[in-house]
Amino acid sequence: MIMKPMSNRVCSRCIMDTSVPGIEFDIRGECNYCKLHDRFEERYPLTAEGQKELNQIIRKIKKNGRSRKYDCILGLSGGRDSCYMLSWAVKKGLRPLAVFYDSGWYSNQSKGNIRKITKKLSVDVEIVTCDPEEYKDIQIAFLKGSTNDIDAPDDQAIIAVLLRAAANYNIKYILSGHSFRTEGNTPVTWSYMDGRYVKDVHRRFGRKEMKTYPLLTFRELVYNIVFRRIKYVYPLEYVYYDKLEVSEFLKKEFDWIYSGGHHFDCQYIHLITKILREKFNIDKRKVEYSALIRSGQMNREDAISVIESYPVPESTDEVNYSIERLNISKNELDKIMNLPPKTFLNYRTYFRLINRLGFFIGIACKLRFLPMSFYEKYVKMAKALKS
């Protein structure tokens, strides 16, 4: 099935289009996501001033952690961004503890990447797991819930285990390998997650009791950020990050193996991609490609051609593997695909609470306790949804 989403109105600068609820265009035809990119360019400049700010952050991390075995936490998946982030951190003299949330869906290839890079860099790895049957029950609940946030349980769990690792080791900094220049900023209507959301969907459609899944409550989140003063740091926002150059570097230095697509180190992402594309008309490549276009790493015409000519390159074998592992029949999957599409707005979440606290969240982001992208996505983008 090949979709042609470019029949929608498309931004004159990137390839974000009217398939995104809440998208806005200015008089030149540029979208609000391009405006967001420009604001981030000003906030995280690739200049001497930006490098000075980054060096100050590095010094603070080292100073705060000088009496501890580790001075920062880093989530590791085996993918390009997190592996490079680990290499960068060690090169800068930081002492990270790598934390890997193993949901049971990560490929042997991605686990191999983790083993190779942590061994060569002499970095300790803490692996956190969840009961596989319990987690499978949560995944099926989200499929039956007919929401487009199919990967919300995984994303929420990763945040929870990183915060808890930081709290357990009394570490104040969590490093992230995200860069707006290569990954962009995903619309809130395309990717939302919080603990209450996961709990409510599972309550309605799950069968097993939630015991081992790392569910993060709003209270725990606030306590860790406000009282424990744990901060997320995004060093790659200050660094020129070329995806192709980084891939070659990782292959040469660590025998790293590319998964074939963004987040494809998780095998379940292939089924997620298929469902998003065919049921919800969501192609997240638009977000990534748009970021690369704005950053000069991809030609706009080439991006449009790829989106229009080729379906998302999910693996049929991996899709079938996910269906079999979830123990879902083809008929059950067809029923799921035919359910009326829903979003997080159809379930109990912390979304309204977050918006009521928008002013205070904005302050927390300015003080660097939360990334500014959190405020832009969950507060500012929410205003566009309401209007």
ROVEX-8899 format. One record per residue (C-alpha): residue in one letter; x, y, z. Coordinates in Angstrom, 3 decimals. Example, Ala and Ser with C-alpha at 12.3 -4.5 7.8 and 13.67 -1.06 7.14 Angstrom:
(a, (12.300, -4.500, 7.800))
(s, (13.670, -1.060, 7.140))
END
This chain:
(m, (0.000, 0.000, 0.000))
(i, (1.615, 3.277, -1.121))
(m, (0.203, 6.457, 0.305))
(k, (0.576, 9.889, -1.246))
(p, (0.173, 12.267, 1.671))
(m, (1.768, 15.102, -0.292))
(s, (-1.652, 15.829, -1.835))
(n, (-2.183, 17.866, 1.372))
(r, (-0.951, 21.424, 1.674))
(v, (2.782, 21.262, 2.272))
(c, (5.082, 23.721, 4.010))
(s, (7.100, 25.763, 1.518))
(r, (10.303, 25.140, 3.488))
(c, (10.028, 21.590, 4.852))
(i, (7.581, 18.735, 4.121))
(m, (5.260, 18.974, 7.127))
(d, (1.693, 19.158, 5.804))
(t, (-1.965, 19.396, 6.735))
(s, (-2.095, 15.748, 7.769))
(v, (-0.795, 17.166, 11.082))
(p, (-3.644, 18.536, 13.253))
(g, (-2.914, 22.060, 14.435))
(i, (-0.323, 22.891, 11.797))
(e, (-0.206, 26.561, 10.820))
(f, (1.364, 28.430, 7.892))
(d, (2.555, 32.025, 7.664))
(i, (2.196, 34.345, 4.674))
(r, (5.263, 32.743, 3.052))
(g, (3.816, 29.270, 3.466))
(e, (6.259, 28.242, 6.206))
(c, (4.844, 26.085, 9.006))
(n, (4.984, 26.573, 12.766))
(y, (7.421, 23.655, 13.051))
(c, (9.938, 25.587, 10.981))
(k, (9.420, 28.553, 13.305))
(l, (10.051, 26.242, 16.257))
(h, (13.264, 25.025, 14.621))
(d, (14.440, 28.627, 14.208))
(r, (13.738, 29.382, 17.890))
(f, (15.795, 26.363, 18.876))
(e, (18.622, 27.492, 16.581))
(e, (18.739, 30.723, 18.572))
(r, (18.540, 28.900, 21.896))
(y, (21.221, 26.307, 20.993))
(p, (23.579, 28.117, 18.587))
(l, (26.413, 26.310, 16.815))
(t, (28.739, 29.151, 17.710))
(a, (31.503, 29.928, 20.190))
(e, (28.782, 31.152, 22.536))
(g, (26.973, 27.821, 22.274))
(q, (30.197, 25.907, 22.897))
(k, (30.861, 28.050, 25.945))
(e, (27.437, 27.171, 27.336))
(l, (27.983, 23.479, 26.607))
(n, (31.371, 23.540, 28.354))
(q, (29.715, 25.118, 31.400))
(i, (27.175, 22.278, 31.471))
(i, (29.973, 19.700, 31.276))
(r, (31.820, 21.367, 34.165))
(k, (28.651, 21.379, 36.281))
(i, (28.096, 17.655, 35.641))
(k, (31.685, 16.836, 36.611))
(k, (31.601, 19.045, 39.700))
(n, (28.313, 17.632, 40.969))
(g, (29.416, 14.033, 40.456))
(r, (33.039, 14.235, 41.541))
(s, (32.461, 12.229, 44.734))
(r, (30.402, 9.544, 42.982))
(k, (31.222, 6.620, 40.735))
(y, (29.014, 8.054, 37.987))
(d, (28.266, 11.688, 37.212))
(c, (25.426, 11.209, 34.728))
(i, (22.851, 8.730, 33.429))
(l, (22.523, 7.913, 29.754))
(g, (19.749, 5.871, 28.165))
(l, (21.203, 3.418, 25.659))
(s, (19.227, 1.583, 22.966))
(g, (21.937, 0.487, 20.534))
(g, (20.773, 3.052, 17.992))
(r, (22.926, 5.711, 16.361))
(d, (22.003, 8.675, 18.569))
(s, (22.431, 7.046, 21.970))
(c, (25.636, 5.229, 20.948))
(y, (27.194, 8.427, 19.677))
(m, (26.050, 10.268, 22.788))
(l, (27.846, 7.693, 24.937))
(s, (31.029, 8.004, 22.899))
(w, (30.836, 11.804, 23.083))
(a, (30.302, 11.780, 26.847))
(v, (33.323, 9.567, 27.524))
(k, (35.476, 11.667, 25.201))
(k, (34.520, 14.755, 27.211))
(g, (35.668, 13.081, 30.410))
(l, (32.227, 12.308, 31.819))
(r, (31.521, 9.090, 33.729))
(p, (28.102, 7.900, 32.580))
(l, (26.118, 4.928, 33.762))
(a, (24.376, 3.500, 30.703))
(v, (20.814, 2.342, 31.340))
(f, (19.092, 0.000, 28.928))
(y, (15.363, -0.601, 29.245))
(d, (14.960, -4.035, 27.706))
(s, (11.282, -4.364, 26.842))
(g, (12.035, -7.697, 25.197))
(w, (11.634, -6.258, 21.705))
(y, (15.123, -5.012, 20.996))
(s, (16.983, -6.928, 18.319))
(n, (20.122, -8.983, 18.921))
(q, (21.823, -6.521, 16.615))
(s, (21.000, -3.552, 18.843))
(k, (22.034, -5.497, 21.957))
(g, (25.265, -6.360, 20.176))
(n, (25.855, -2.666, 19.534))
(i, (25.382, -1.976, 23.240))
(r, (27.821, -4.714, 24.254))
(k, (30.492, -3.595, 21.813))
(i, (30.440, 0.108, 22.594))
(t, (30.185, -0.217, 26.382))
(k, (32.983, -2.780, 26.462))
(k, (35.341, -0.667, 24.380))
(l, (34.543, 2.475, 26.374))
(s, (34.608, 0.604, 29.734))
(v, (31.148, 1.890, 30.648))
(d, (28.887, 0.055, 33.096))
(v, (25.401, -0.892, 31.901))
(e, (22.334, -1.328, 34.053))
(i, (19.598, -3.374, 32.373))
(v, (15.994, -2.891, 33.486))
(t, (13.342, -5.376, 32.407))
(c, (9.606, -5.905, 32.666))
(d, (7.727, -9.191, 32.795))
(p, (7.308, -10.022, 29.073))
(e, (3.744, -11.303, 29.395))
(e, (2.714, -8.248, 31.381))
(y, (4.298, -5.921, 28.848))
(k, (2.700, -7.797, 25.965))
(d, (-0.669, -7.321, 27.658))
(i, (-0.055, -3.549, 27.806))
(q, (0.906, -3.482, 24.130))
(i, (-2.234, -5.359, 23.109))
(a, (-4.305, -2.984, 25.252))
(f, (-2.977, -0.038, 23.246))
(l, (-3.792, -1.810, 19.993))
(k, (-7.339, -2.467, 21.190))
(g, (-7.566, 1.091, 22.468))
(s, (-7.208, 2.173, 18.832))
(t, (-4.898, 5.031, 19.711))
(n, (-2.090, 6.248, 17.489))
(d, (0.309, 6.370, 20.467))
(i, (1.109, 2.690, 20.129))
(d, (4.660, 3.130, 21.367))
(a, (3.656, 5.224, 24.396))
(p, (4.251, 2.339, 26.884))
(d, (7.876, 2.005, 25.745))
(d, (8.575, 5.758, 25.724))
(q, (6.994, 6.255, 29.149))
(a, (8.920, 3.329, 30.622))
(i, (12.258, 4.668, 29.364))
(i, (11.711, 8.013, 31.067))
(a, (10.682, 6.241, 34.279))
(v, (13.741, 3.959, 34.463))
(l, (16.155, 6.815, 33.708))
(l, (14.679, 9.037, 36.421))
(r, (14.696, 6.180, 38.914))
(a, (18.296, 5.290, 38.105))
(a, (19.294, 8.915, 38.634))
(a, (17.407, 8.972, 41.949))
(n, (18.898, 5.652, 43.116))
(y, (22.477, 6.776, 42.447))
(n, (21.850, 10.376, 43.545))
(i, (22.836, 11.658, 40.100))
(k, (21.544, 15.040, 38.954))
(y, (21.972, 14.782, 35.192))
(i, (20.451, 12.588, 32.483))
(l, (22.023, 12.857, 29.035))
(s, (19.872, 12.484, 25.923))
(g, (21.032, 11.904, 22.352))
(h, (18.105, 13.789, 20.816))
(s, (18.808, 16.611, 18.373))
(f, (16.127, 18.827, 16.858))
(r, (18.361, 19.278, 13.814))
(t, (18.130, 15.609, 12.839))
(e, (14.973, 14.318, 14.573))
(g, (12.756, 17.387, 14.635))
(n, (9.863, 17.804, 17.051))
(t, (7.032, 15.303, 16.777))
(p, (3.503, 16.790, 16.929))
(v, (1.727, 16.134, 20.214))
(t, (-1.157, 14.596, 18.230))
(w, (1.282, 12.088, 16.713))
(s, (3.135, 11.129, 19.858))
(y, (1.816, 11.599, 23.373))
(m, (2.596, 9.642, 26.507))
(d, (2.311, 9.820, 30.269))
(g, (1.760, 7.367, 33.128))
(r, (-1.933, 8.063, 33.602))
(y, (-2.510, 7.479, 29.886))
(v, (-0.796, 4.087, 29.967))
(k, (-2.670, 3.141, 33.128))
(d, (-6.091, 4.113, 31.748))
(v, (-5.715, 2.320, 28.422))
(h, (-4.481, -0.788, 30.223))
(r, (-7.334, -0.557, 32.750))
(r, (-9.873, -0.570, 29.940))
(f, (-8.380, -3.170, 27.637))
(g, (-5.714, -5.099, 29.572))
(r, (-6.191, -8.382, 31.363))
(k, (-3.131, -8.834, 33.557))
(e, (-2.252, -6.884, 36.674))
(m, (0.427, -4.241, 36.192))
(k, (3.212, -5.230, 38.610))
(t, (6.658, -4.918, 37.018))
(y, (6.010, -2.228, 34.398))
(p, (7.779, 1.038, 35.380))
(l, (4.769, 3.353, 35.582))
(l, (5.701, 6.991, 36.224))
(t, (3.175, 9.106, 38.096))
(f, (3.022, 12.882, 37.804))
(r, (3.876, 13.144, 41.492))
(e, (7.045, 11.077, 41.020))
(l, (8.018, 13.152, 37.988))
(v, (7.595, 16.435, 39.863))
(y, (9.390, 15.117, 42.958))
(n, (12.431, 14.045, 40.940))
(i, (12.618, 17.295, 39.003))
(v, (11.705, 19.845, 41.681))
(f, (13.049, 18.277, 44.886))
(r, (15.772, 15.936, 43.671))
(r, (16.670, 18.539, 41.017))
(i, (17.350, 15.977, 38.313))
(k, (17.896, 17.619, 34.952))
(y, (17.746, 16.407, 31.355))
(v, (20.655, 17.588, 29.219))
(y, (20.736, 17.544, 25.409))
(p, (24.389, 18.063, 24.412))
(l, (23.824, 17.317, 20.720))
(e, (21.688, 20.448, 20.493))
(y, (24.984, 22.383, 20.701))
(v, (26.931, 20.131, 18.335))
(y, (26.860, 19.864, 14.545))
(y, (25.542, 16.358, 14.104))
(d, (25.684, 14.828, 10.633))
(k, (23.873, 11.479, 10.587))
(l, (25.938, 9.938, 7.794))
(e, (29.251, 11.025, 9.307))
(v, (28.217, 9.714, 12.722))
(s, (27.175, 6.367, 11.257))
(e, (30.554, 5.951, 9.566))
(f, (32.346, 6.925, 12.774))
(l, (30.423, 4.369, 14.842))
(k, (30.990, 1.619, 12.268))
(k, (34.715, 2.301, 12.211))
(e, (35.262, 2.726, 15.948))
(f, (32.844, 0.185, 17.421))
(d, (31.776, -2.108, 14.590))
(w, (28.317, -0.616, 15.048))
(i, (25.551, -1.946, 12.777))
(y, (22.759, 0.244, 11.421))
(s, (19.231, -1.034, 12.081))
(g, (17.887, 0.194, 8.733))
(g, (15.620, 2.947, 10.022))
(h, (14.956, 5.389, 12.836))
(h, (14.113, 3.430, 16.020))
(f, (14.216, 0.147, 14.073))
(d, (16.532, -1.250, 16.763))
(c, (13.185, -2.122, 18.395))
(q, (11.546, -4.899, 16.385))
(y, (8.027, -3.850, 17.372))
(i, (8.472, -0.517, 15.578))
(h, (7.875, -2.261, 12.238))
(l, (4.304, -3.186, 13.168))
(i, (3.770, 0.240, 14.729))
(t, (4.923, 1.906, 11.522))
(k, (2.553, -0.186, 9.427))
(i, (-0.439, 0.616, 11.634))
(l, (0.338, 4.339, 11.795))
(r, (0.701, 4.544, 8.033))
(e, (-2.314, 2.490, 7.019))
(k, (-4.794, 3.298, 9.780))
(f, (-3.910, 6.816, 10.926))
(n, (-2.265, 8.291, 7.810))
(i, (0.764, 9.149, 9.936))
(d, (4.209, 9.000, 8.380))
(k, (6.760, 10.068, 10.988))
(r, (9.451, 10.295, 8.324))
(k, (7.976, 13.727, 7.588))
(v, (9.184, 14.954, 10.983))
(e, (12.692, 13.538, 10.571))
(y, (13.100, 14.530, 6.919))
(s, (11.820, 18.040, 7.636))
(a, (14.442, 18.440, 10.347))
(l, (17.163, 17.255, 7.985))
(i, (15.944, 19.662, 5.294))
(r, (16.075, 22.617, 7.691))
(s, (19.556, 21.529, 8.777))
(g, (20.825, 21.218, 5.216))
(q, (21.354, 17.447, 5.434))
(m, (18.601, 16.527, 2.959))
(n, (17.203, 17.994, -0.241))
(r, (13.516, 18.950, -0.017))
(e, (12.651, 17.611, -3.472))
(d, (14.351, 14.298, -2.672))
(a, (12.385, 14.042, 0.578))
(i, (9.082, 14.657, -1.196))
(s, (9.981, 12.079, -3.824))
(v, (10.787, 9.440, -1.208))
(i, (7.575, 10.078, 0.733))
(e, (5.400, 9.984, -2.403))
(s, (7.096, 7.046, -4.108))
(y, (7.893, 4.637, -1.312))
(p, (5.962, 3.271, 1.636))
(v, (7.627, 3.289, 5.033))
(p, (10.304, 0.592, 4.762))
(e, (9.045, -1.648, 7.522))
(s, (10.135, -5.267, 7.305))
(t, (7.369, -7.747, 6.477))
(d, (9.250, -10.414, 8.428))
(e, (9.449, -8.165, 11.475))
(v, (5.752, -7.272, 11.171))
(n, (4.819, -10.960, 11.068))
(y, (7.185, -11.646, 13.964))
(s, (5.428, -9.002, 16.089))
(i, (1.977, -10.357, 15.239))
(e, (3.022, -13.905, 16.122))
(r, (4.748, -12.847, 19.325))
(l, (1.700, -10.901, 20.474))
(n, (-0.339, -13.981, 19.630))
(i, (-2.741, -11.937, 17.514))
(s, (-4.443, -13.581, 14.555))
(k, (-4.734, -11.855, 11.182))
(n, (-8.480, -11.526, 11.805))
(e, (-7.872, -9.837, 15.165))
(l, (-5.415, -7.454, 13.547))
(d, (-7.943, -6.641, 10.835))
(k, (-10.524, -5.843, 13.528))
(i, (-8.022, -3.577, 15.258))
(m, (-7.245, -1.825, 11.978))
(n, (-10.971, -1.232, 11.393))
(l, (-11.702, 0.227, 14.820))
(p, (-12.494, 3.984, 14.813))
(p, (-9.206, 5.887, 15.262))
(k, (-8.703, 7.553, 18.646))
(t, (-6.105, 9.774, 20.302))
(f, (-4.921, 10.434, 23.827))
(l, (-7.797, 12.915, 24.167))
(n, (-10.149, 9.933, 24.390))
(y, (-8.454, 8.709, 27.579))
(r, (-7.491, 9.895, 31.038))
(t, (-4.109, 11.609, 30.914))
(y, (-2.121, 14.350, 32.625))
(f, (-2.593, 16.541, 29.543))
(r, (-5.056, 19.012, 31.085))
(l, (-3.025, 19.188, 34.293))
(i, (0.129, 19.922, 32.292))
(n, (-1.645, 22.739, 30.481))
(r, (-2.960, 24.238, 33.726))
(l, (0.621, 24.256, 34.977))
(g, (1.929, 25.670, 31.700))
(f, (3.364, 28.838, 33.272))
(f, (5.368, 26.896, 35.863))
(i, (6.480, 24.332, 33.290))
(g, (7.763, 27.190, 31.157))
(i, (9.854, 28.415, 34.095))
(a, (11.192, 24.887, 34.703))
(c, (12.212, 24.678, 31.034))
(k, (13.962, 28.053, 31.158))
(l, (15.869, 26.854, 34.222))
(r, (16.872, 23.724, 32.230))
(f, (15.134, 21.234, 34.517))
(l, (13.047, 20.164, 31.533))
(p, (13.886, 20.493, 27.841))
(m, (12.254, 23.487, 26.143))
(s, (10.843, 21.015, 23.611))
(f, (8.604, 19.695, 26.426))
(y, (6.998, 23.110, 26.850))
(e, (6.692, 23.648, 23.099))
(k, (5.070, 20.258, 22.551))
(y, (2.810, 19.788, 25.562))
(v, (1.855, 23.412, 26.253))
(k, (2.237, 25.613, 23.174))
(m, (1.137, 22.986, 20.648))
(a, (-1.851, 22.257, 22.882))
(k, (-3.075, 25.825, 22.392))
(a, (-3.207, 25.243, 18.639))
(l, (-5.352, 22.152, 19.255))
(k, (-7.841, 24.135, 21.327))
(s, (-8.138, 26.967, 18.813))
END
